[in-house]
Amino acid sequence: MFKKGELVIYPGHGAGKIKKTFKQKFNDEMKKYYKIAFFDADIELSLPVENAEHLGLRKPTTKKDLKTMLKSINKKTRYTKKIEDGLQDKMKKAIHNGETDLIIKNLKRLKTVRKKRKKEGKSFKTTNSRLISRAIEFLKSEVSLVLGDKYVERFDLNQESALYG
């Protein structure tokens, strides 16, 4: 269970902070909730404590683990036709579940597919560009929280390089 003031990652929303826990009646039953404020959005979310783990609320990745994951972000991925198999669904699932390691892995794959398409004079699906944008925003949120803003720049986590780099 999280406590007031703890930093958290919530899939689809990114980094936030537990503002408070509170009880509220729902279907004639008192339930405990987290009130989460997000850093990159002007929203707050109430989440039932009993569903928090199932919905993917988690502690941020450790500095050590996040640095290790990020070291691979600019390494080249060799293109094979198999890379594209189910890639959109894999990325959507990784973002939905807040799985940082899989987001990075699939981001690299999407960038590889984009380069291949560009080289062949083919278009890159708008859906894929949107997925890259969502993935980058999620990563920026966690990296900024765990490692600081300088790491967002250090690992080149900006839209321009992600989409066109």
N, C-alpha and C positions, 0 to 999 in steps of 0.2 A: 504494500500500500504506500502511496505517495503522501508526502506531507506538504503543508503550506510552504511556498517558497522554493520547492524543488523544481529543477529544470527537467523538462520532458521533451520527447519527440512524439508527435502524433502523425501517423501516415496521412498524406494528402494535405496537411497543414504545415508541417515542419516543426520548428523549435518553439517552445512555449514555456510558461511557468505556471505552476499550480498557485492560483490566487487564494483559493480557500477550498475547504470541504464543507458541505452543508447537507442537511436532510430535507427531503421534500416528499410529500405524499403523492403517490402515483398508483392508480387502481386500488385505492383503499389500503395501500401498504406504504410504510415509510421506507424510503430508499436513500442511500447516501450517494452524493455526487461530488465530482471534482469540478471546479470552475477554473478553466484554463484560459490564459491570455496568451496570444501568439505575438511574436516579435515582428514578423514580417507582414502582418495584416492587422487591420484595426477591428479585430473580432475577438469575442470571447465565446467559449463553448462550454456547455455543461455536459458532463459525461458520467453515466452511472458507474460507480466504483466497481460493482460486480461484473460489469462488461468491459472494463478498461483493458485487461490483458487480451481478451478475445478480439477487441477492436484495434489492437496494436499499440496502445500507449506504452511507451518504454522510456528507460533512461537513455540519455545520449550515449553514443559510441565513445569508448575511451579515447584519449588523445593518441595513445600508442597505436591502437587498432585503426583509427581513422587515418593517421599518417601513413600507415602501411597500405591501406586501401587506396589512398590518393596517389601514392607513388606509381601506381599502374595506370592512372587515368590518361596519360599522354603516350603510353607505349602503344605501338602499332598492333592492330589486330589483322591478321591475314584474312582476306576475303575468301570465303567458300560459299557456294549456293546454300549450304546448310545453315549458315549464319542467319539468313532471312526467315527460315522456317519458324513461324509463330512468334517472331521477334516483337511485334506490336503487343501481342497478348502478354508476353513475358515482361515487357517493360511496364505495361499498365498494372500488372500484378505486383511487380516490385515496388512501384510508386504507391499503390494502394496499401501495401503491407509495410511500407517504410523500410525496406531492406536495402540499406545503403550499399552493401557490397554488390548486390545484384543490379542495383541502379547503375553503378559505375561500370560493371561488366556489360550491361546492355547499352549504355550510352556509347561505349567504345564501339560496339557492334553497329549501332545506328550511324555513327560517324563514318565507319568503314563502308557501309552500304551507300551512304551519301556520296562519298568520294568515288566509289565505283560507278554509280549512276552518272555523276558529273563527267567522269572520264569517257563514258559511253554516249554522252549527249542526251541522256534520259532524265526525266524529271524525278524529283524526290517528293514523295507523298507529303501533302500538307499535314496529315495525321502524324507522320514521323517527326516533322519539325515541331509540332505542338508537344509531342512526347519528350523531345529533347529539351524544350523550354521548361516543361513541368519538372523534369528530372534535375535540370540545373538549378531551378528555384529551390527544390527540396534539398539538394546537396549544399547550396550556398547557406541555407538556413542552419543546417547542422554543423557545417564547417565553421561558420561565423560564431556559433554558440560555443563549440568545443575548443577551437583553435584560435579564433579571433579573425577579424576582417582581413588582416594581412595575408592569411592563408588562402582566402578567396582569390586574391590577386596572384599569389604565388603559384597556385595550381590552375590559374587561368580559367576560373569558373565564372565566365561571363557569357552572355547570350551570343555575342558576335563570334567569339572563337569556337564556341560549342556548335554553332550552326554552320559556320563557314571555315573553321580551322582544320 
